[in-house]
């Protein structure tokens, strides 16, 4: 059973989203993708990315889930989100 989860970090630039995605792709069994901004109106201060989607290929181990949470916590703390 494949479950997609959406992760959002309001206001982060595209480069940081790509860094987070690259970091998360190192977790075994996890697929990660970028969700493009859905707003039709351009706002210079809005991120080009709406969020990330995460999907496990198989049932993740508790260690892998914990690793994902640690990676996300690192970026939340680093960028104060």
C-alpha positions as CSV (number, residue, x, y, z in Angstrom):
1,X,0.0,0.0,0.0
2,X,1.5,3.3,-1.1
3,X,0.7,6.4,1.0
4,X,1.6,9.9,-0.1
5,X,2.2,12.5,2.5
6,X,2.5,16.3,1.8
7,X,5.1,18.4,3.6
8,X,5.0,22.2,3.4
9,X,7.5,24.8,4.5
10,X,6.0,28.2,3.9
11,X,8.2,30.7,2.1
12,X,11.2,28.5,1.5
13,X,13.0,29.1,-1.8
14,X,13.2,26.4,-4.5
15,X,16.9,25.7,-3.8
16,X,16.2,24.8,-0.2
17,X,13.3,22.6,-1.2
18,X,15.6,20.8,-3.6
19,X,18.2,20.4,-0.8
20,X,15.6,18.9,1.5
21,X,14.4,16.5,-1.3
22,X,18.0,15.4,-2.0
23,X,18.6,14.8,1.7
24,X,15.3,12.8,2.1
25,X,16.0,10.7,-1.1
26,X,18.9,9.1,0.8
27,X,16.4,7.3,3.1
28,X,15.9,3.8,1.9
29,X,12.5,3.1,0.5
30,X,11.4,6.7,0.3
31,X,10.4,8.5,-2.8
32,X,10.3,12.3,-2.8
33,X,9.0,14.9,-5.3
34,X,8.4,18.6,-5.5
35,X,4.9,20.1,-5.7
36,X,4.8,23.2,-7.9
37,X,3.1,26.3,-6.7
38,X,-0.6,26.2,-7.5
39,X,-1.3,29.9,-7.1
40,X,-2.2,31.6,-10.4
41,X,-1.0,35.0,-9.3
42,X,2.7,35.7,-9.1
43,X,4.0,36.9,-5.8
44,X,7.8,37.6,-5.6
45,X,7.8,36.7,-1.9
46,X,6.0,33.4,-2.4
47,X,8.0,30.2,-2.9
48,X,8.0,28.6,-6.4
49,X,7.3,25.4,-4.6
50,X,4.1,24.6,-2.6
51,X,5.6,21.6,-0.9
52,X,7.1,18.1,-1.1
53,X,5.4,14.8,-1.4
54,X,6.7,11.7,0.3
55,X,5.8,8.1,-0.6
56,X,7.2,4.9,0.9
57,X,7.8,2.1,-1.6
58,X,7.1,-0.5,1.2
59,X,6.5,-0.4,4.9
60,X,9.2,1.7,6.4
61,X,11.1,0.7,9.4
62,X,10.8,2.7,12.6
63,X,14.4,3.8,12.1
64,X,13.7,5.1,8.6
65,X,10.6,7.0,9.8
66,X,12.6,8.5,12.7
67,X,15.4,9.5,10.2
68,X,12.8,11.3,8.1
69,X,11.5,13.2,11.1
70,X,15.1,14.1,12.1
71,X,15.8,15.5,8.7
72,X,12.6,17.5,8.6
73,X,13.3,18.8,12.2
74,X,16.8,19.9,11.1
75,X,15.4,22.1,8.3
76,X,12.6,23.4,10.5
77,X,15.2,24.5,13.1
78,X,17.6,25.8,10.5
79,X,15.1,28.0,8.7
80,X,12.9,28.7,11.7
81,X,9.7,27.3,10.2
